[in-house]
Amino acid sequence: MGKQPHLLVESGDITDVALVPGDPGRVDRIAAKCRDVETVAQNREYKLVNATYEDRDLTICSTGIGAPSAAIAAEELHAVGVETLIRVGTCGALQPGIEIGDMVVATGAAKDEGTTKRYESEAVPAVPAYGVLSTLVSVARERENDVHVGPVVTDDAFYAETEAYVADWETAGLLAVEMEAAALFSLARRKGIHAGGICTVDGNLIEGTQKGETDGEELPKKARNNVDRAITIALEATRQL
């Protein structure tokens, strides 16, 4: 398999497991907890780094914002030998009482986006691999008290999340909204690889809080601090998979 057109890597360049944050800056935050860090490629929204966390070699690859770029990352990572993907992201809570900085481990993602519809019917579920899901839940609950486990929704129209959409999501019992999980879960299932995801809550749409409204930063301070906790959970999960 030749060099991939967007990630700019080929077989042998990266490892079998990849942590996939959206933000390229978060690649550096994850790498800071590792050793033997090596930047492999960087192009557009995609930054790829190889590193070692304790005894586990891994790759960190940013996906940018949204399902289209996440699907490209999943396709090209699979093409060069990745077998496991773990999303490490942020989300907006959709249920009362879920606080900024809490963790959400997704048991599935509603497909309120357009990318997966080009691959399959909306009736086909976007769910994580059980082994990845159960490992994330186990590690998270060992380390944290504020972990919520349940379904989320993937949306690709950040500025079109109307009150009606939010109310429907809340009524359906969805825990949070984010922008990549459905694509990653669906593509992973179709390609025969394993995926899961953990997100840090950066606002609560039901309670009227959202990122960018606190101190001029994209994420509230508590969410920024607690992203590191989610990163540690994801890294520890890679050691057990």
C-alpha atoms as one frame of an Amber mdcrd trajectory, in Angstrom:
protein
   0.000   0.000   0.000   1.444   3.373  -1.030   1.532   6.646   0.850  -1.896
   7.860   1.871  -2.899  11.147   0.201  -4.029  13.037   3.305  -2.199  11.497
   6.274   1.003  11.147   4.206   1.982   7.825   5.810   2.413   4.322   4.474
   2.521   0.813   5.921   5.209   0.512   8.564   5.175   4.191   9.481   2.752
   3.894  12.391   1.608   1.401  15.027  -1.452  -0.841  15.319  -3.332   1.419
  17.767  -4.134   5.094  17.347  -5.567   7.695  19.691  -7.561  10.129  17.548
  -8.322  13.567  19.015  -9.900  16.176  16.800  -7.581  19.027  17.714  -3.993
  18.842  16.390  -2.936  20.671  19.553  -4.224  17.784  21.616  -1.783  15.487
  19.847   0.971  17.342  21.673  -0.890  17.104  24.997  -1.160  13.340  24.626
   2.450  13.002  23.486   3.608  14.951  26.555   2.537  11.988  28.689   4.624
   9.585  26.594   8.276   8.977  25.739  10.182   8.369  22.506   7.954  10.862
  20.722   8.461  11.173  16.962   6.438  13.316  14.554   5.679  11.144  11.533
   3.654  13.490   9.316   1.641  16.701   9.351  -0.765  17.871   6.656  -3.878
  20.032   6.866  -5.782  19.053  10.036  -3.853  15.810  10.384  -0.845  15.555
  12.695   0.602  12.092  13.353   3.025  11.220  16.125   4.443   7.881  17.254
   5.198   7.485  20.957   5.465   4.982  23.777   3.280   5.048  26.884   4.894
   2.865  29.537   5.284  -0.429  27.621   2.856   0.326  24.756   3.831   1.767
  21.382   1.048   3.869  19.896   0.202   6.484  17.294  -1.614   9.764  17.904
  -3.468  11.247  14.931  -5.664  14.345  14.890  -8.793  14.224  12.732  -9.919
  17.854  12.600 -13.527  18.883  13.167 -16.407  16.745  11.971 -17.306  13.407
  10.465 -15.932  13.936   6.915 -12.331  14.477   8.035 -12.653  11.793  10.729
 -13.790   9.293   8.080 -10.774  10.122   5.911  -8.515   9.505   8.898 -10.209
   6.183   9.677  -9.965   5.018   6.059  -6.301   5.899   5.703  -5.262   4.634
   9.152  -6.872   1.302   8.375  -5.122   1.208   5.005  -1.710   1.369   6.684
  -2.378  -1.222   9.365  -4.111   0.404  12.338  -6.341  -2.105  14.144  -7.708
  -0.001  17.034  -8.932   3.617  17.190  -9.778   5.475  20.394 -11.385   8.892
  20.098 -10.249  11.350  22.787 -12.450  14.395  22.414 -14.876  16.871  23.936
 -18.657  17.006  23.906 -21.649  19.056  24.989 -23.867  17.437  27.622 -27.551
  16.890  26.849 -28.844  15.800  30.251 -29.266  17.818  33.461 -26.604  17.267
  36.088 -23.780  16.335  33.735 -21.147  18.900  34.634 -18.340  20.573  32.743
 -15.266  18.376  33.152 -17.205  15.112  33.532 -16.300  12.181  31.289 -18.617
  10.471  28.780 -17.802   7.024  27.390 -19.994   6.417  24.337 -21.916   3.143
  23.980 -23.146   4.248  20.567 -23.639   7.355  18.430 -26.830   8.532  16.721
 -26.066   9.382  13.091 -27.256  12.982  12.867 -24.579  13.726  10.263 -24.185
  13.180   6.556 -20.981  11.174   6.158 -22.130   7.721   7.254 -25.169   7.940
   4.964 -22.774   7.633   2.010 -21.592   4.290   3.406 -24.708   2.655   4.813
 -28.304   3.001   5.944 -29.160   5.095   8.986 -30.684   1.911  10.398 -27.235
   0.344  10.810 -25.986   1.204  14.311 -22.834   3.182  14.974 -21.430   1.395
  18.003 -17.961   0.913  19.483 -16.209  -2.424  19.708 -17.153  -4.142  22.961
 -13.553  -4.795  24.002 -12.576  -1.142  23.594 -15.771   0.071  25.269 -15.470
  -2.226  28.271 -11.793  -1.370  28.746 -12.463   2.371  28.646 -15.317   2.007
  31.140 -13.242  -0.156  33.470 -10.235   2.178  33.461 -12.404   5.284  33.763
 -14.358   3.968  36.733 -11.197   2.891  38.502  -9.812   6.425  38.237 -12.795
   8.795  38.201 -16.116   9.364  39.950 -17.704  11.547  37.281 -17.982   9.072
  34.400 -21.186   8.755  32.383 -21.667   5.746  30.118 -24.301   5.766  27.392
 -25.281   6.855  23.889 -24.273  10.159  22.295 -25.232  11.897  19.065 -22.882
  12.934  16.271 -23.911  16.173  14.574 -22.139  17.967  11.743 -23.834  21.380
  11.940 -22.462  23.040  15.066 -24.264  26.345  14.494 -27.550  24.703  13.517
 -28.094  22.864  16.815 -31.472  24.482  17.435 -33.538  24.251  20.611 -35.757
  21.708  18.865 -32.805  19.467  18.020 -31.453  19.702  21.552 -34.862  18.938
  23.061 -35.272  15.859  20.855 -31.805  14.597  21.807 -32.510  15.143  25.502
 -35.869  13.359  25.301 -34.187  10.422  23.557 -31.871  10.021  26.547 -28.692
  10.852  24.645 -25.933  11.934  27.009 -24.001  14.354  24.816 -23.426  15.734
  21.341 -20.104  15.648  19.498 -18.969  15.604  15.869 -16.920  12.489  15.025
 -17.911   9.304  16.878 -20.563   7.981  14.465 -18.145   8.128  11.541 -15.304
   6.503  13.468 -17.499   3.744  14.903 -19.170   3.011  11.558 -15.985   3.004
   9.501 -14.197   0.853  12.075 -16.991  -1.731  12.002 -17.032  -1.792   8.216
 -13.238  -2.181   8.029 -13.040  -4.884  10.697 -11.113  -2.796  13.193 -11.954
  -1.789  16.749 -13.029   1.655  17.944 -14.177   3.411  21.084 -14.370   6.905
  22.453 -14.121   8.989  25.602 -15.003  12.682  25.698 -14.696  15.450  28.268
 -17.789  17.614  28.742 -17.094  21.231  27.759 -20.608  22.587  28.307 -24.197
  21.573  28.993 -26.666  22.580  26.272 -29.655  21.847  28.524 -28.341  24.079
  31.290 -27.282  26.821  28.904 -23.498  26.587  29.145 -21.163  26.036  26.226
 -17.530  26.351  25.312 -16.159  29.765  24.481 -18.302  31.600  27.025 -16.027
  31.705  30.058 -12.613  33.359  29.859 -11.869  33.811  26.178 -10.650  30.232
  25.721 -12.385  27.640  23.571 -12.865  25.336  26.570 -13.826  26.284  30.135
 -10.957  25.952  32.616 -12.382  22.841  34.287 -12.768  21.141  30.906  -9.226
  22.112  29.879  -7.874  20.625  33.092  -9.932  17.477  32.849  -9.003  16.739
  29.240  -5.737  15.501  30.754  -7.713  13.004  32.833  -9.439  11.653  29.743
  -6.102  11.411  27.959  -4.650   9.368  30.818  -7.662   7.033  30.754  -7.304
   6.496  27.015  -3.564   5.880  27.285  -4.023   3.373  30.084  -6.737   1.619
  28.060  -4.283   1.100  25.189  -2.037  -0.887  27.552  -4.874  -3.306  28.324
  -6.155  -3.876  24.794
